[in-house]
Amino acid sequence: SLYTNGAKMLRGLIAAEKDGAKQKEYFDLLMKVHDQRIQYLDKLNTLTRKPSTEGDIISTKAHDYLSMGGQDINVAYELFAKAMELEKENNPYYVMQEFIDVSARKMKNDPNHKEQFIQDYLSASAIADAAYQAETKEKAKANFKTAKDNIDAFFINSGAASCEDLSKIYGPTLDANKDNIEY
């Protein structure tokens, strides 16, 4: 409770604070709370009925980083990529769409990220679809559907979906595997 409630309190303090320096101080403390929670995860999980995973905490940290004032797109991207890798369809729906948003922003800053952005899209799209298919509660199912639609929209609006770009990226691999039906 110390870590989960502490994070909630810090989010409230950040949102209510008008002084930028104080917001930054609270933000840094929030990131440290997440890091400490990961550090003590095994011990903390012995004290709770519903254990957490490292990926779950990283998902929350990534969301907090993006929504509470993190400025470095590369840090945000690394957090979201790790969360997606660890939690896959167990991520909250908003983490899936925020991951693609951050990957698209990274691509705008670094054109060399285009191929990775396309891979991120394919992965996040498949994960969101799997989460949608597996979900049984209607509200949660609707959230995953919205996430999938938003992921598609980020991709379409990114400019990375041109035939020319896709041909440049995947053409050599397709040519090398043209006789490999399974591929």
C-alpha positions in Angstrom: 0.0 0.0 0.0 2.9 2.3 0.7 4.0 2.2 -2.9 0.6 2.1 -4.6 -1.0 4.8 -2.4 2.3 6.8 -2.4 2.2 6.9 -6.2 -1.5 8.0 -6.1 -0.7 10.8 -3.7 2.3 11.9 -5.8 0.1 12.0 -8.9 -2.3 14.2 -7.0 0.4 16.5 -5.8 1.9 16.8 -9.3 -1.5 17.7 -10.8 -2.3 20.2 -8.1 1.1 21.9 -8.0 1.5 25.2 -9.9 5.2 25.6 -9.3 7.2 23.8 -12.0 10.2 23.2 -9.8 8.0 21.6 -7.1 6.2 19.5 -9.8 9.6 18.3 -11.0 10.5 17.3 -7.5 7.3 15.3 -7.0 7.8 13.7 -10.5 11.3 12.6 -9.6 10.0 11.1 -6.4 7.2 9.3 -8.2 9.7 7.7 -10.6 11.8 6.6 -7.5 8.7 5.1 -5.9 8.2 2.9 -9.0 11.9 2.0 -9.0 11.8 1.0 -5.3 8.7 -1.0 -5.8 10.6 -3.0 -8.5 13.6 -3.3 -6.3 11.6 -4.8 -3.4 9.0 -6.7 -5.6 9.8 -10.2 -4.4 9.5 -9.2 -0.7 6.4 -7.1 -1.4 4.7 -9.9 -3.2 4.9 -12.1 0.0 2.7 -9.5 1.8 -0.1 -9.2 -0.7 -3.0 -11.3 -2.0 -2.6 -10.1 -5.5 1.1 -10.2 -6.5 2.5 -7.6 -9.0 4.9 -8.3 -11.8 7.9 -6.2 -12.9 6.1 -5.6 -16.2 3.0 -4.3 -14.4 5.0 -1.8 -12.5 7.0 -0.7 -15.6 3.7 -0.2 -17.4 2.5 2.1 -14.7 5.8 3.9 -14.6 5.7 4.4 -18.3 2.2 5.8 -18.2 3.1 8.1 -15.3 6.3 9.2 -17.1 4.4 10.2 -20.2 1.4 11.7 -18.4 3.0 13.4 -15.4 5.8 15.3 -17.1 8.6 13.1 -18.5 10.3 15.1 -21.3 12.7 12.6 -22.8 11.0 10.6 -25.6 13.8 8.1 -25.6 13.2 7.3 -21.9 9.5 7.0 -22.5 10.0 4.7 -25.5 12.3 2.4 -23.5 9.8 2.2 -20.6 6.9 1.4 -22.9 8.9 -1.1 -25.0 9.9 -3.0 -21.9 6.4 -3.0 -20.6 5.0 -4.3 -23.9 7.7 -7.0 -24.0 7.1 -8.1 -20.4 3.3 -7.9 -20.1 2.1 -8.2 -23.7 -1.8 -8.5 -23.7 -1.8 -8.1 -19.9 -1.0 -4.5 -20.3 -3.7 -1.9 -19.7 -5.3 -0.9 -23.0 -4.0 2.7 -22.7 -0.4 1.5 -22.4 -0.7 -0.3 -25.7 -1.8 2.9 -27.5 0.6 5.2 -25.6 3.4 2.9 -26.7 2.6 3.5 -30.4 2.1 7.2 -29.8 5.6 7.4 -28.2 7.1 5.3 -31.0 5.6 7.6 -33.6 7.0 10.6 -31.8 10.4 9.0 -31.7 10.2 8.3 -35.4 9.4 12.0 -36.1 12.6 13.0 -34.1 14.7 10.1 -35.6 13.9 8.9 -39.1 16.1 5.9 -38.5 13.4 4.7 -36.1 10.9 4.1 -39.0 11.5 0.4 -39.4 11.3 -0.1 -35.6 8.1 1.9 -35.5 6.6 -0.4 -38.1 7.6 -3.4 -36.0 6.2 -1.8 -32.9 2.9 -1.2 -34.7 2.7 -4.8 -35.9 3.5 -6.1 -32.4 1.1 -3.7 -30.5 -1.6 -4.3 -33.0 -1.4 -8.1 -32.6 -1.2 -7.7 -28.8 -4.2 -5.4 -28.6 -6.1 -7.8 -30.9 -5.2 -10.8 -28.6 -6.3 -8.8 -25.5 -9.6 -7.9 -27.2 -10.2 -11.6 -28.2 -9.4 -12.9 -24.7 -11.4 -10.3 -22.8 -14.8 -11.4 -21.5 -16.0 -8.2 -19.8 -17.8 -5.8 -22.2 -16.4 -2.6 -20.9 -12.8 -3.9 -21.0 -13.4 -5.4 -24.4 -14.6 -2.0 -25.7 -11.4 -0.4 -24.3 -9.2 -2.9 -26.1 -11.2 -2.3 -29.3 -10.7 1.5 -28.9 -6.9 0.9 -28.2 -6.7 -1.2 -31.4 -8.4 1.5 -33.4 -6.1 4.2 -31.9 -3.0 2.1 -32.7 -4.2 1.8 -36.3 -4.8 5.5 -36.5 -1.4 6.4 -35.1 0.1 4.1 -37.8 -2.0 5.5 -40.6 -1.3 9.1 -39.5 2.5 8.5 -39.0 3.4 8.6 -42.7 5.4 5.4 -42.3 2.8 3.3 -44.2 3.7 4.3 -47.7 4.3 1.5 -50.2 7.7 3.0 -51.1 8.9 2.9 -47.5 7.5 -0.5 -46.8 9.2 -1.8 -50.0 12.5 -0.3 -48.9 12.3 -1.9 -45.5 10.9 -5.3 -46.4 11.8 -5.7 -50.1 15.3 -7.3 -49.5 13.9 -9.7 -46.9 11.0 -10.7 -49.1 13.3 -11.2 -52.1 15.6 -13.4 -50.0 12.6 -15.5 -48.9 10.6 -15.6 -52.1 10.8 -19.4 -52.3 10.0 -19.9 -48.6 6.2 -20.3 -48.5 6.1 -20.5 -44.7 7.9 -17.2 -44.4 
